[in-house]
Every structure is written in C-alpha cells, then in structure tokens.
C-alpha cells in the first residue's frame, strides 16, 4: 500500500499518515458561509482537499473514505443580505429571505466548485440541521465546567482548557494582545468565545435553555463533525486563516465535551491566495469570484491547474499569465489523449501517486503528467512503428496519462468536449459549408474549393475532421474566430 506523508500543523512536521481505521478513513473540511458567491480564495481549499480526497480513495478504496464539508447557513452576514433584500422591497419574512438566500448560494457554490472539477463530499451538512446537537453540546460543556451562561449567551471558558493555543502555537496572553476580541460585561475572560447567543424574533432563532437564540460559528463544526465522524477522526482541514481562532476553538470545545476522543489526528492548512502579487481587494479592482472567471471564458480546469501548480502550503499568486500558460498546457495534454475514454479498471500511474503521497506535491505531479505526455508524443512519432503498433502504443499510454490526470482532477472529458466547451463559437455553418463543397468535389473531381476552405479553417486554429460519416470541426489551441470572417 502507498505510504502517504502529510504535514501536520499540530506537530509542525511531516508525518506518515496512519488512519484510525483503514476501512473508514474520515476527513472534515470547513466549508463556506453561504451569503454570497465564492471568490477564488474560497476555492483553493476546495481544490486542495479534493485532491487529497481522490488520493485517499485511490489508496484505501472509494467505499472506505468519508469526506465531510459543511455549510454555515446561520450567520450575521446571511442575515444582513436578507435584511437588505427586505429593505429593497422583497416579499416574505426575514427568515424566509434567509432561507431563500442560503438555498440560492449553496446552489451557486456547488455548481462553481463542480466547474473546477471538485467531487462532492460524502456529506455536506448544514448547520441548521444540527441545532439540537449544538444545544446539547453547549449544555454538556456547562455541566462539565467548561462553559457558562450569561445574559442569554453561553460562553466557553478558555481558562478551563489548559492546551488552548497548542495548534497555532500562541499563548493566551499573546492571543489577547494580538486579537480583536469582543469586550462584553458578561465575559469572565476577554478570550472566552460564544457558543450560543440571543436572537431577535424576526431573525432566525431556536428555543434553548438560555432563551431564543442561535449557535456561535465554532460550535457548529464541532457538533457536526462529532455526529458524522465521531469523537476521533483522521484529518481536519481548511485555510490557514481558520487556524485561529476557529480551529483552536473547535479543538478546545470538542476535547472538553468528548475527553474520550482526540478530535482530529492530522491538521492540514492551505496558504492564502493573492492576485497579481497582491492581496485581493475590492477597492483595487482585483477581487473576483469563481463565477466571474468562468463567465469570462476561463475554463474551470484552467483555474484548477493554476491552483495545483503551487504547493498548498505556499502562498499562491493568481495571474493572467499563469492562466494563459495553464490553458496551453491543458490544450497540449488533451491533444495527446485525443478522444480516448478513461479506462478505470487499470492501475494508475505511479509517478503521480508518489508525488501526491509526499504531502500533496501537486506541482511535481503536474510535471510527471507533462513527462508522460512527451513520452507518448515521442513514441507515436517513431517511424519504425506500423500503424497497428502505433495505435496500440497510443491507447496504452493515453490511458496511463488520462488515469494519472484524473487523480488530479484533469482530463475528465474527451479532447472534442474540452475544445468545444472552451469555445462559444458555433462552427455548424462552416461544417455545412465544407460538407457541401466536398459533395460537389466528389462529383466534379475538383477539390480546389475544399482545399481553400480547409486551409482557412486550419489557419484559424480549427481542427478539420472528415470521414465517411461527415465533417466535424473542433476549435484547437490558438483558435481565432476573427480569422473565419469572410469565409463563404
């Protein structure tokens, strides 16, 4: 079995991954707060942990891996969007508008992440589905002396958990000095954080022993991960911006509520994303969502390729140049595999597996793909091969390339599908034009018009495929629709 090594934030070193139960490998990743479209920074952990999910499924078997990623669908930001809609004249109560917004945003999110080639996790719980479990956890923490009720709130007592700060490597004093903590008279300690808070009659809320209210952010993930994965599970992941306070707070409340468990054994955090060397900023005009890029014609696989070209623990810089280079590389890979279908029964390419097993070294894995593609291209150009031998080599190596790419989430369609989806230009009229010219030429034996049309199409970056079944035109790398103007 492949040995996987992962950098564990908790121990600050790379460790051999040893699951609690190889027949039930469990991973939890913090998902989005669903109040708006996901920006490209939100998408990086989705792609990173999708690759890890694929690797775990390959090594342990698809039926032996459980991946949970939640939706936070109760939050002040969601409430704010609903209130804004209400003020703008939208019909319905605030709670109904909140529900409308969360449903809309979850749908957007799944479609956008799907466009990036991300597989859906096994479970995608919504916070609002686990309110009773959160209330019960709050009460349990109070009963055990780790939390207290005050003025309709329930707060976790940080001083009650001696290991607080171990994940992020900070002392409580350092955290107080460097954090923006809410100063409130009902807090015993400035670092104590909210598990439950009051809610007004018009905003979403649930009955509890402390009055009508709603959960704090941190308790949501602890309650959902316990219900779906147990007191101990293998991997917890997310962006490094969540390490403190969110993940630190999760550990504290989970370990205090369930001292029989270890919560997560391995913690993985991806670094942040920049745009053209700078932090994303709406004021600078370089803040954009995944949907913005998709609508601009940037294929989801290109976005994914740019993400995976940088190791997940290093800051990633999104640039237009990187996107252009990624598209060219994908064009090349698709041109090598052509329209061959994926054979899932055969073994995957060892080089890619080996790279991913070394703390998700996706950059090296992409290099392995390029080497494999070059090998395939060189082998096919061997003049000593017969046509039959060349086809055998193409099929074998193309399968290997496509299986390897699939582990990274690439080449999941045929070249024709890829190129057609990339281009919004309808080439049907040109197909009919060439087919008509071809039919005439078959009668007159004068193929000059056919050659003229073909030459113009090829010059515009269109691959021309003619067979007894008809004519098929596919936009290839470097396709330029402007060069087709005037072709009649």
Secondary structure, 3 states (H helix, E strand, C coil): CCCCEEEECCCCEEEECCCCCCCCEEEEECCCECCCCCEHHHHHHHHHHHHHHHHHHHHHCHHHEEEEECEECCCHHHHHHHHHHHHCCCCCCHHHHHHHHHHHHHHHHHHHHHHCCCCCCCECCEHHHHHHHHHHHHHHHHHCCCEEEECCEEEECHHHCCCCCCCCCCCHHHHHHHCCCCCCCCCCCCCCEEEEEECCCCCCCECCCCCCEEECHHHHHHHHHHHHHCCEEEEEEEEHHHHHHHHHHHHHHHHHHCCCCCEEEEEEEECCEEECCEECCCCCCCCCEHHHHHHCCCCHHHHHHHHHCCCCCCCEEECHHHHHHHHHHHHHHHHHHCCCCCCCCCCCCHHHHHHHHECCCHHHHHHHHHHHHHHHHHHHCCCCCCHHHHHHHHHHHHHHHHHHHHHHCCCCCCHHHHHHHHCCCCCHHHHHHHHHHHHHHHHHCCCHHHHHHHHHHHHCCEEEEEECCEEEEEECCCCCHHHHCCCC
